[in-house]
C-alpha cells in the first residue's frame, strides 16, 4: 500500500506544471539579454549590472 502511495505522489509531481511558464519566460528573457549583449557591446555593461543586482537580490531572499 505504501509503495502504491509513493508511485501516486511521484506521478502527481510529474504532472504539476505550475510555475513552468514563469521559468520559460525567465529563460527566454535571459537568452534575449545575452544576445543583445553580444550584438551591442555598449549594452553589455548595463546587462551585466542588472544581472548582478538580480543575483544579489536572490541571494538575500534565499537567506
C-alpha positions as CSV (number, residue, x, y, z in Angstrom):
1,X,0.0,0.0,0.0
2,X,2.8,2.4,0.9
3,X,4.6,1.7,-2.4
4,X,1.4,2.5,-4.3
5,X,1.0,5.7,-2.5
6,X,4.6,6.7,-3.3
7,X,4.0,6.0,-7.0
8,X,0.8,8.1,-7.0
9,X,2.7,11.1,-5.4
10,X,5.6,10.8,-7.9
11,X,3.1,10.8,-10.8
12,X,1.3,13.8,-9.3
13,X,4.5,15.7,-9.0
14,X,5.4,15.0,-12.6
15,X,2.1,16.3,-13.8
16,X,2.3,19.5,-11.8
17,X,3.2,22.3,-14.3
18,X,2.5,25.3,-12.1
19,X,5.4,27.8,-12.5
20,X,6.6,26.2,-15.7
21,X,5.6,29.2,-17.7
22,X,7.4,31.6,-15.4
23,X,10.6,29.6,-15.7
24,X,10.3,29.5,-19.5
25,X,9.8,33.3,-19.7
26,X,12.8,33.9,-17.4
27,X,15.0,31.7,-19.5
28,X,13.8,33.5,-22.7
29,X,14.5,36.9,-21.2
30,X,18.0,35.7,-20.2
31,X,18.7,34.5,-23.7
32,X,17.5,37.8,-25.2
33,X,19.7,39.7,-22.8
34,X,22.7,37.6,-23.7
35,X,22.0,38.0,-27.4
36,X,21.6,41.8,-27.0
37,X,24.9,42.0,-25.1
38,X,26.6,40.0,-27.9
39,X,25.2,42.2,-30.7
40,X,25.5,45.5,-29.0
41,X,28.7,45.7,-26.9
42,X,27.7,49.0,-25.3
43,X,24.7,47.4,-23.7
44,X,26.7,44.5,-22.2
45,X,27.8,46.6,-19.2
46,X,24.2,47.5,-18.4
47,X,23.1,43.9,-18.7
48,X,25.9,42.8,-16.5
49,X,24.9,45.3,-13.9
50,X,21.3,44.2,-14.0
51,X,22.2,40.5,-13.7
52,X,24.5,41.3,-10.7
53,X,21.6,43.2,-9.0
54,X,19.2,40.3,-9.6
55,X,21.7,37.7,-8.3
56,X,22.4,39.7,-5.1
57,X,18.7,40.2,-4.5
58,X,18.0,36.5,-5.0
59,X,20.9,35.6,-2.7
60,X,19.5,37.9,0.0
61,X,15.9,36.4,-0.5
62,X,17.2,32.9,-0.2
63,X,18.7,33.8,3.0
